[in-house]
């Protein structure tokens, strides 16, 4: 019906005859005289022989009923469905918590022992690389949700201070890169276990360089990078809060594994060096 009316308007009919069509498109009641004008213009297209023989005028009479007009106006005024803005933090919270739970569970000693029992010595060779790949791939849904979900800005740092935050983020990246390079990057990525299967599965404990000042420089650099972002939104704030909690809790869980691997040497190192925030007096 509306399609035929719109086509009639596009054909350039006189404005006097266009008025009933405009009222039809506006969901207004149509006068019987206007009904004859509309039906005379496109009766062949508006008839419905397959629906009980209902013709154009019957269609318009039914349309003029108050209940039908209310339905038409409601359908036109109803906006398309969108996810509410405050629902986005809930979705991101659940997604980030699921990611953190899976990441921590797969890094636990229990899962590693189970993999060794069921897959043999090959599990020790391939586990680290598979774990890193899973950590990267499973984090992609969070980035997709950040790009697609409705969001609300909180602040944007202006130009003079933008340089300082940029330098802080650069320092965070350098901490992460230097922290990886000062240990064993090939072992960290899981490639040394594959290339040298007969080598030691446990890398030596590093307590020099950045590790002289903090026990987890990678986590310190990550926290610096996310919290010095120049533009913050509600969704980013939600993810950053959960990531910060995850990094702190994950550092404590990782230290339990390091105590199991290095014993008293790591216990003495932990008592001497702070976890995330450097303390020059304590590190001496």
Residue frames as qw, qx, qy, qz and C-alpha x, y, z in Angstrom:
[[0.000, 0.886, 0.464, 0.000, 0.00, 0.00, 0.00],
 [0.259, -0.860, 0.090, 0.431, 2.60, 2.57, 1.06],
 [0.486, -0.187, 0.575, 0.631, 4.86, 1.56, -1.79],
 [0.291, 0.584, 0.630, 0.422, 2.15, 2.36, -4.34],
 [0.109, -0.954, -0.251, 0.120, 1.44, 5.69, -2.63],
 [0.415, -0.658, 0.302, 0.552, 5.14, 6.57, -2.67],
 [0.445, 0.121, 0.648, 0.606, 5.37, 5.66, -6.37],
 [0.154, 0.810, 0.529, 0.201, 2.37, 7.86, -7.07],
 [0.239, -0.913, -0.018, 0.329, 4.10, 10.78, -5.37],
 [0.478, -0.410, 0.483, 0.609, 7.29, 10.25, -7.37],
 [0.453, 0.421, 0.650, 0.442, 5.42, 10.43, -10.69],
 [0.142, -0.051, 0.082, 0.985, 4.90, 14.17, -10.29],
 [0.078, -0.659, -0.716, -0.216, 1.11, 14.40, -9.83],
 [0.060, -0.692, -0.048, -0.717, -0.34, 17.81, -9.03],
 [0.098, 0.200, -0.666, 0.712, 0.09, 18.94, -5.46],
 [0.605, -0.168, 0.116, -0.770, -3.69, 19.00, -4.95],
 [0.919, -0.008, -0.299, -0.258, -3.87, 15.28, -5.63],
 [0.532, 0.312, -0.671, 0.411, -0.68, 14.60, -3.70],
 [0.327, -0.475, 0.397, -0.714, -2.27, 15.67, -0.41],
 [0.902, -0.231, 0.047, -0.363, -4.16, 12.41, 0.29],
 [0.870, 0.224, -0.372, 0.235, -1.04, 10.42, -0.46],
 [0.210, 0.495, -0.509, 0.672, 1.00, 12.52, 1.95],
 [0.601, -0.408, 0.292, -0.622, -1.63, 11.95, 4.64],
 [0.976, -0.015, -0.175, -0.131, -1.49, 8.23, 3.96],
 [0.676, 0.335, -0.462, 0.466, 2.28, 8.22, 4.43],
 [0.051, -0.468, 0.435, -0.767, 1.88, 10.30, 7.61],
 [0.249, -0.227, -0.914, 0.226, -0.47, 7.69, 9.13],
 [0.263, 0.136, 0.268, -0.917, -3.41, 10.11, 9.20],
 [0.499, 0.426, 0.713, -0.247, -7.08, 9.23, 8.61],
 [0.093, -0.028, 0.615, 0.782, -8.03, 9.31, 4.93],
 [0.478, 0.331, 0.241, -0.777, -11.31, 10.96, 3.90],
 [0.692, 0.325, 0.644, -0.029, -13.64, 8.88, 1.64],
 [0.501, 0.851, -0.011, -0.158, -13.16, 11.41, -1.19],
 [0.005, -0.757, 0.643, 0.113, -9.41, 10.99, -0.88],
 [0.634, -0.116, 0.765, -0.013, -9.87, 7.23, -0.81],
 [0.723, 0.595, 0.346, -0.059, -11.44, 7.38, -4.26],
 [0.288, 0.898, -0.321, -0.090, -8.54, 9.53, -5.48],
 [0.301, -0.564, 0.768, 0.035, -5.94, 7.10, -4.13],
 [0.671, 0.097, 0.734, -0.036, -7.71, 3.99, -5.32],
 [0.643, 0.735, 0.162, -0.141, -8.35, 5.49, -8.74],
 [0.151, 0.844, -0.498, -0.127, -4.62, 6.17, -9.14],
 [0.168, 0.447, -0.879, 0.004, -3.45, 2.65, -8.35],
 [0.809, -0.126, 0.240, -0.521, -6.42, 0.34, -7.92],
 [0.886, 0.279, -0.362, -0.073, -4.80, -2.43, -9.92],
 [0.430, 0.402, -0.669, 0.453, -1.73, -2.46, -7.69],
 [0.255, -0.319, 0.550, -0.729, -3.70, -2.07, -4.45],
 [0.853, -0.108, -0.132, -0.493, -6.20, -4.86, -4.94],
 [0.203, -0.396, 0.875, -0.193, -5.59, -8.10, -3.05],
 [0.773, 0.051, -0.371, -0.513, -7.40, -10.90, -4.91],
 [0.624, 0.097, -0.760, 0.156, -5.51, -13.54, -2.95],
 [0.118, -0.016, -0.680, 0.724, -6.64, -12.20, 0.43],
 [0.132, 0.514, 0.764, -0.366, -10.40, -12.65, 0.39],
 [0.251, 0.652, 0.528, 0.482, -11.07, -10.25, -2.51],
 [0.262, -0.792, -0.254, 0.490, -10.29, -7.21, -0.44],
 [0.496, 0.674, 0.217, 0.502, -9.96, -4.22, -2.77],
 [0.355, 0.324, -0.198, 0.854, -8.34, -0.84, -2.34],
 [0.344, -0.557, -0.008, -0.756, -11.24, 0.91, -0.60],
 [0.855, -0.434, -0.267, -0.099, -11.78, -1.98, 1.81],
 [0.733, 0.037, -0.307, 0.607, -8.09, -1.82, 2.63],
 [0.125, 0.387, -0.154, 0.900, -8.27, 1.92, 3.37],
 [0.595, -0.561, -0.163, -0.552, -11.47, 1.58, 5.43],
 [0.878, -0.328, -0.298, 0.181, -9.82, -1.04, 7.61],
 [0.565, 0.186, -0.231, 0.770, -6.79, 1.18, 7.83],
 [0.126, -0.557, -0.005, -0.821, -8.87, 4.12, 9.10],
 [0.708, -0.562, -0.421, -0.079, -9.97, 2.23, 12.20],
 [0.252, -0.890, 0.272, -0.266, -8.62, 3.92, 15.37],
 [0.822, -0.433, 0.359, 0.093, -6.89, 0.78, 16.63],
 [0.827, 0.329, 0.223, 0.397, -5.18, 0.25, 13.28],
 [0.238, 0.881, -0.081, 0.401, -4.06, 3.89, 13.13],
 [0.517, -0.782, 0.328, -0.112, -2.53, 3.56, 16.59],
 [0.897, -0.117, 0.344, 0.251, -0.61, 0.48, 15.46],
 [0.649, 0.608, 0.134, 0.438, 0.67, 2.25, 12.36],
 [0.024, -0.921, 0.179, -0.345, 1.76, 5.34, 14.27],
 [0.706, -0.612, 0.355, -0.008, 3.43, 3.22, 16.94],
 [0.893, 0.119, 0.283, 0.328, 5.27, 1.16, 14.34],
 [0.486, 0.741, 0.028, 0.463, 6.54, 4.30, 12.62],
 [0.188, -0.884, 0.240, -0.353, 7.61, 6.09, 15.79],
 [0.880, -0.432, 0.183, 0.081, 9.31, 3.07, 17.35],
 [0.129, 0.807, -0.558, -0.142, 13.11, 3.41, 16.95],
 [0.808, 0.250, -0.534, -0.004, 15.20, 0.42, 15.88],
 [0.837, -0.544, -0.050, 0.039, 16.35, -1.78, 18.73],
 [0.406, 0.654, -0.487, 0.412, 19.74, -0.94, 20.15],
 [0.697, -0.255, -0.551, 0.381, 21.60, -2.39, 23.09],
 [0.297, -0.944, -0.105, -0.094, 21.27, 0.07, 26.02],
 [0.312, 0.750, -0.442, 0.381, 24.47, 1.89, 26.87],
 [0.434, -0.575, 0.563, -0.406, 24.51, 0.60, 30.44],
 [0.978, 0.009, 0.163, -0.127, 24.22, -2.99, 29.21],
 [0.653, 0.636, -0.366, 0.187, 27.60, -2.75, 27.49],
 [0.087, -0.637, 0.665, -0.380, 29.64, -2.73, 30.75],
 [0.798, -0.185, 0.468, -0.332, 27.80, -5.85, 31.91],
 [0.919, 0.394, -0.015, -0.019, 28.57, -7.70, 28.67],
 [0.443, 0.697, -0.472, 0.310, 32.20, -6.61, 28.77],
 [0.410, -0.567, 0.592, -0.400, 32.53, -7.55, 32.45],
 [0.917, -0.024, 0.348, -0.195, 31.29, -11.07, 31.81],
 [0.816, 0.547, -0.144, 0.120, 33.52, -11.45, 28.76],
 [0.191, 0.733, -0.538, 0.370, 36.62, -10.17, 30.55],
 [0.604, -0.439, 0.557, -0.363, 35.96, -12.33, 33.61],
 [0.965, 0.175, 0.175, -0.091, 35.56, -15.39, 31.40],
 [0.626, 0.664, -0.324, 0.249, 38.84, -14.58, 29.65],
 [0.107, -0.683, 0.590, -0.417, 40.66, -14.08, 32.96],
 [0.802, -0.261, 0.441, -0.307, 39.25, -17.28, 34.46],
 [0.943, 0.329, 0.030, 0.039, 40.24, -19.40, 31.44],
 [0.429, 0.739, -0.403, 0.327, 43.67, -17.76, 31.24],
 [0.314, -0.610, 0.600, -0.411, 44.41, -18.37, 34.93],
 [0.903, -0.097, 0.339, -0.247, 43.02, -21.91, 34.89],
 [0.878, 0.453, -0.102, 0.118, 45.14, -22.94, 31.91],
 [0.279, 0.717, -0.492, 0.406, 48.25, -21.50, 33.59],
 [0.676, -0.554, 0.350, -0.337, 47.72, -23.52, 36.77],
 [0.066, -0.460, 0.885, 0.012, 49.94, -26.45, 37.70],
 [0.624, 0.124, 0.704, -0.315, 46.96, -28.79, 37.84],
 [0.721, 0.627, 0.074, -0.285, 46.14, -28.32, 34.16],
 [0.290, 0.715, -0.628, -0.101, 49.79, -28.71, 33.19],
 [0.320, -0.280, 0.891, -0.158, 50.07, -31.96, 35.16],
 [0.719, 0.347, 0.506, -0.326, 46.85, -33.23, 33.55],
 [0.608, 0.724, -0.219, -0.242, 48.21, -32.42, 30.07],
 [0.065, 0.602, -0.796, 0.000, 51.48, -34.20, 30.89],
 [0.517, -0.069, 0.816, -0.248, 49.63, -37.31, 32.09],
 [0.709, 0.487, 0.439, -0.260, 47.39, -37.52, 29.02],
 [0.620, 0.779, -0.083, -0.041, 49.74, -36.32, 26.27],
 [0.901, -0.040, -0.013, 0.432, 53.13, -37.33, 27.60],
 [0.508, -0.405, 0.075, 0.756, 56.35, -35.39, 27.23],
 [0.267, 0.413, 0.465, 0.736, 55.04, -33.60, 24.13],
 [0.215, -0.869, -0.434, -0.097, 52.74, -31.54, 26.33],
 [0.493, -0.682, -0.005, 0.539, 55.72, -29.87, 28.02],
 [0.431, -0.032, 0.429, 0.793, 57.12, -28.92, 24.61],
 [0.035, 0.436, 0.559, 0.704, 53.97, -27.48, 23.06],
 [0.246, -0.700, -0.634, 0.217, 52.04, -26.25, 26.08],
 [0.232, -0.555, -0.098, 0.793, 53.61, -22.80, 26.35],
 [0.024, -0.059, 0.512, 0.856, 53.19, -21.97, 22.67],
 [0.199, -0.482, -0.783, -0.339, 49.58, -23.23, 22.63],
 [0.282, -0.666, -0.522, 0.452, 48.88, -21.25, 25.79],
 [0.147, -0.410, 0.101, 0.894, 50.21, -18.02, 24.26],
 [0.082, -0.142, -0.664, -0.730, 48.23, -18.52, 21.06],
 [0.256, -0.595, -0.759, -0.060, 45.06, -19.18, 23.03],
 [0.252, -0.595, -0.338, 0.684, 45.65, -16.06, 25.15],
 [0.031, -0.235, 0.311, 0.920, 45.89, -13.90, 22.02],
 [0.196, -0.251, -0.751, -0.579, 42.95, -15.44, 20.14],
 [0.296, -0.589, -0.741, 0.125, 40.63, -15.53, 23.16],
 [0.185, -0.512, -0.240, 0.804, 41.28, -11.83, 23.78],
 [0.062, 0.116, 0.517, 0.846, 39.99, -10.82, 20.34],
 [0.182, -0.643, -0.708, -0.227, 36.26, -10.97, 21.33],
 [0.302, -0.694, -0.332, 0.563, 36.90, -8.25, 23.91],
 [0.174, -0.288, 0.296, 0.894, 38.33, -5.98, 21.20],
 [0.057, -0.337, -0.729, -0.594, 35.39, -6.73, 18.91],
 [0.257, -0.722, -0.635, 0.097, 32.89, -5.90, 21.66],
 [0.282, -0.570, -0.104, 0.765, 34.71, -2.65, 22.43],
 [0.075, -0.095, 0.481, 0.868, 34.35, -1.67, 18.78],
 [0.201, -0.352, -0.751, -0.521, 30.68, -2.68, 18.36],
 [0.288, -0.612, -0.694, 0.248, 28.90, -2.04, 21.67],
 [0.019, -0.873, -0.175, -0.455, 27.38, 1.40, 22.34],
 [0.614, -0.144, -0.347, 0.694, 29.64, 3.52, 24.50],
 [0.138, -0.961, -0.204, -0.122, 29.78, 6.83, 26.33],
 [0.527, 0.472, -0.317, 0.632, 32.90, 9.04, 26.59],
 [0.584, -0.677, -0.333, 0.299, 34.22, 10.05, 30.00],
 [0.173, -0.888, 0.158, 0.397, 37.17, 12.31, 29.23],
 [0.782, 0.486, 0.067, 0.384, 39.79, 13.18, 26.64],
 [0.549, -0.574, 0.019, 0.607, 43.14, 14.60, 27.69],
 [0.360, 0.926, 0.023, -0.111, 43.97, 17.89, 25.87],
 [0.712, 0.621, -0.224, 0.238, 47.16, 18.57, 23.95],
 [0.052, 0.758, -0.558, 0.335, 49.81, 19.75, 26.44],
 [0.600, -0.376, 0.630, -0.318, 49.09, 16.89, 28.84],
 [0.934, 0.303, 0.016, -0.188, 48.66, 14.46, 25.96],
 [0.491, 0.642, -0.558, 0.187, 52.44, 14.43, 25.53],
 [0.264, -0.484, 0.715, -0.429, 52.96, 13.35, 29.14],
 [0.831, 0.005, 0.428, -0.356, 50.45, 10.52, 28.92],
 [0.823, 0.521, -0.212, -0.073, 51.98, 9.43, 25.62],
 [0.240, 0.623, -0.686, 0.289, 55.42, 9.30, 27.22],
 [0.536, -0.302, 0.649, -0.448, 53.97, 7.29, 30.09],
 [0.919, 0.237, 0.180, -0.259, 52.44, 4.79, 27.69],
 [0.630, 0.629, -0.445, 0.094, 55.74, 4.56, 25.83],
 [0.119, -0.544, 0.738, -0.381, 57.47, 3.83, 29.15],
 [0.784, -0.071, 0.473, -0.395, 54.95, 1.07, 29.78],
 [0.881, 0.450, -0.107, -0.101, 55.69, -0.51, 26.39],
 [0.355, 0.663, -0.610, 0.250, 59.45, -0.30, 27.06],
 [0.460, -0.409, 0.670, -0.415, 58.99, -2.01, 30.42],
 [0.910, 0.141, 0.280, -0.272, 57.14, -4.87, 28.75],
 [0.765, 0.584, -0.265, 0.055, 59.68, -5.28, 25.95],
 [0.145, 0.654, -0.654, 0.351, 62.72, -4.98, 28.23],
 [0.644, -0.317, 0.560, -0.413, 61.17, -7.34, 30.76],
 [0.951, 0.249, 0.122, -0.133, 60.75, -10.00, 28.07],
 [0.626, 0.657, -0.370, 0.199, 64.24, -9.46, 26.63],
 [0.125, -0.660, 0.630, -0.389, 65.94, -9.63, 30.04],
 [0.786, -0.172, 0.542, -0.242, 64.59, -13.11, 30.67],
 [0.313, -0.107, 0.842, 0.427, 64.47, -15.61, 27.81],
 [0.489, 0.342, -0.052, -0.801, 62.16, -14.36, 25.02],
 [0.475, 0.173, -0.774, -0.381, 62.29, -17.67, 23.14],
 [0.172, -0.159, -0.922, 0.309, 61.27, -19.53, 26.28],
 [0.252, 0.309, 0.394, -0.828, 58.59, -16.91, 27.00],
 [0.548, 0.309, -0.295, -0.719, 57.03, -17.43, 23.55],
 [0.860, -0.016, 0.449, -0.244, 57.25, -21.21, 23.85],
 [0.715, 0.624, -0.292, -0.116, 59.66, -21.72, 20.94],
 [0.047, 0.616, -0.768, 0.169, 62.73, -22.89, 22.87],
 [0.653, -0.132, 0.669, -0.330, 60.80, -25.82, 24.32],
 [0.858, 0.447, 0.182, -0.178, 60.07, -26.98, 20.75],
 [0.528, 0.751, -0.392, 0.063, 63.48, -26.24, 19.22],
 [0.198, 0.459, -0.790, 0.356, 65.41, -27.71, 22.17],
 [0.798, -0.352, -0.291, -0.394, 63.27, -30.55, 23.55],
 [0.810, -0.107, -0.461, 0.347, 66.20, -31.96, 25.56],
 [0.184, 0.440, -0.308, 0.823, 66.92, -28.66, 27.28],
 [0.090, -0.221, -0.715, 0.657, 65.80, -27.54, 30.71],
 [0.076, -0.643, -0.676, -0.351, 62.05, -26.91, 30.81],
 [0.330, -0.875, -0.283, 0.215, 62.49, -24.28, 33.55],
 [0.419, 0.723, -0.102, 0.539, 64.30, -21.06, 32.66],
 [0.513, -0.084, -0.482, 0.706, 66.78, -19.66, 35.23],
 [0.220, -0.848, -0.436, 0.207, 65.50, -17.18, 37.79],
 [0.380, 0.491, 0.056, 0.782, 66.31, -13.60, 36.73],
 [0.395, -0.776, -0.389, 0.301, 66.76, -11.09, 39.56],
 [0.380, -0.308, 0.145, 0.860, 68.81, -8.41, 37.76],
 [0.058, 0.274, 0.489, 0.826, 67.89, -5.48, 35.52],
 [0.434, -0.384, -0.168, -0.797, 64.26, -4.48, 35.84],
 [0.780, -0.342, -0.511, -0.116, 63.66, -7.51, 38.05],
 [0.442, 0.014, -0.519, 0.732, 65.89, -5.93, 40.65],
 [0.144, -0.103, 0.177, -0.968, 63.26, -3.24, 41.21],
 [0.713, 0.023, 0.186, -0.676, 59.96, -5.09, 40.70],
 [0.490, -0.101, 0.866, 0.006, 59.10, -8.77, 40.50],
 [0.489, 0.514, 0.694, 0.123, 56.63, -8.30, 37.62],
 [0.078, -0.422, 0.191, 0.883, 57.79, -5.49, 35.30],
 [0.016, -0.221, -0.768, -0.601, 55.53, -6.78, 32.51],
 [0.180, -0.689, -0.702, 0.025, 52.45, -6.23, 34.65],
 [0.224, -0.642, -0.162, 0.715, 53.71, -2.82, 35.79],
 [0.076, -0.181, 0.482, 0.854, 54.17, -1.79, 32.16],
 [0.087, -0.423, -0.814, -0.389, 50.73, -3.10, 31.24],
 [0.198, -0.742, -0.555, 0.319, 49.06, -1.12, 34.03],
 [0.176, -0.508, 0.100, 0.837, 50.92, 2.04, 32.99],
 [0.051, 0.042, 0.662, 0.747, 49.84, 1.62, 29.39],
 [0.129, -0.555, -0.778, -0.264, 46.12, 1.09, 29.99],
 [0.251, -0.769, -0.477, 0.344, 45.62, 3.74, 32.68],
 [0.185, -0.533, 0.145, 0.813, 47.48, 6.49, 30.79],
 [0.327, 0.439, 0.695, 0.467, 45.26, 6.19, 27.72],
 [0.048, -0.027, 0.009, 0.998, 44.36, 9.72, 26.51],
 [0.531, -0.143, -0.261, -0.794, 40.69, 8.91, 25.83],
 [0.053, 0.032, 0.939, -0.338, 38.58, 7.00, 28.33],
 [0.546, -0.202, -0.387, -0.715, 35.04, 5.71, 27.84],
 [0.736, -0.316, 0.330, -0.500, 32.65, 3.72, 30.00],
 [0.980, 0.152, -0.105, -0.066, 33.46, 0.49, 28.16],
 [0.564, 0.519, -0.484, 0.423, 37.21, 1.04, 28.36],
 [0.275, -0.549, 0.506, -0.606, 36.96, 1.86, 32.06],
 [0.906, -0.174, 0.160, -0.351, 35.08, -1.40, 32.65],
 [0.918, 0.281, -0.227, 0.162, 37.68, -3.48, 30.83],
 [0.312, 0.615, -0.485, 0.538, 40.60, -1.64, 32.47],
 [0.538, -0.518, 0.408, -0.526, 39.23, -2.23, 35.98],
 [0.975, -0.069, 0.139, -0.157, 38.81, -5.95, 35.40],
 [0.774, 0.471, -0.294, 0.303, 42.19, -6.24, 33.68],
 [0.006, 0.670, -0.505, 0.544, 43.87, -4.50, 36.63],
 [0.753, -0.366, 0.379, -0.394, 42.24, -6.90, 39.08],
 [0.979, 0.202, -0.026, -0.004, 43.23, -9.80, 36.86],
 [0.538, 0.615, -0.425, 0.391, 46.87, -8.68, 36.66],
 [0.258, -0.599, 0.545, -0.527, 47.16, -8.31, 40.44],
 [0.868, -0.173, 0.347, -0.310, 45.44, -11.62, 41.19],
 [0.905, 0.399, -0.136, 0.062, 47.31, -13.31, 38.33],
 [0.270, 0.693, -0.548, 0.382, 50.64, -12.08, 39.71],
 [0.519, -0.451, 0.582, -0.434, 49.89, -13.70, 43.07],
 [0.954, 0.100, 0.216, -0.183, 48.85, -16.96, 41.40],
 [0.712, 0.603, -0.316, 0.172, 51.97, -16.91, 39.24],
 [0.043, -0.683, 0.616, -0.389, 54.15, -16.51, 42.31],
 [0.819, -0.239, 0.438, -0.283, 52.74, -19.72, 43.74],
 [0.926, 0.371, 0.011, 0.072, 53.99, -21.50, 40.62],
 [0.388, 0.741, -0.421, 0.351, 57.37, -19.74, 40.87],
 [0.466, -0.578, 0.561, -0.365, 57.71, -20.83, 44.49],
 [0.948, 0.016, 0.293, -0.124, 57.04, -24.39, 43.37],
 [0.804, 0.546, -0.101, 0.213, 59.73, -24.14, 40.66],
 [0.386, 0.649, -0.386, 0.530, 62.48, -22.16, 42.44],
 [0.707, -0.387, -0.525, 0.275, 61.80, -22.80, 46.12],
 [0.481, -0.698, -0.231, 0.478, 63.67, -20.80, 48.75],
 [0.400, -0.044, 0.245, 0.882, 65.59, -18.69, 46.24],
 [0.072, -0.526, -0.460, -0.712, 62.37, -17.13, 45.00],
 [0.476, -0.740, -0.471, 0.064, 61.02, -16.80, 48.53],
 [0.498, -0.473, -0.064, 0.724, 64.04, -14.70, 49.51],
 [0.203, 0.169, 0.399, 0.878, 63.72, -12.70, 46.28],
 [0.227, -0.669, -0.570, -0.420, 60.04, -12.00, 46.99],
 [0.496, -0.724, -0.351, 0.327, 60.81, -10.72, 50.48],
 [0.457, -0.354, 0.113, 0.808, 63.42, -8.33, 49.10],
 [0.046, 0.019, 0.457, 0.888, 61.80, -6.92, 45.92],
 [0.448, 0.324, 0.387, -0.738, 58.29, -5.35, 45.66],
 [0.571, 0.336, 0.747, 0.056, 55.72, -6.86, 43.33],
 [0.421, 0.712, 0.476, 0.299, 54.56, -4.00, 41.04],
 [0.012, 0.984, 0.004, 0.177, 55.60, -0.58, 42.39],
 [0.664, 0.333, -0.390, 0.545, 59.37, 0.05, 42.64],
 [0.532, -0.845, -0.010, -0.050, 60.76, 0.81, 46.10],
 [0.505, 0.663, -0.450, 0.322, 64.46, 1.82, 45.92],
 [0.292, -0.604, 0.588, -0.452, 64.98, 1.48, 49.68],
 [0.875, -0.125, 0.386, -0.265, 63.52, -2.02, 49.77],
 [0.884, 0.459, -0.085, 0.032, 65.42, -3.16, 46.66],
 [0.117, 0.790, -0.570, 0.194, 68.85, -2.42, 48.14]]
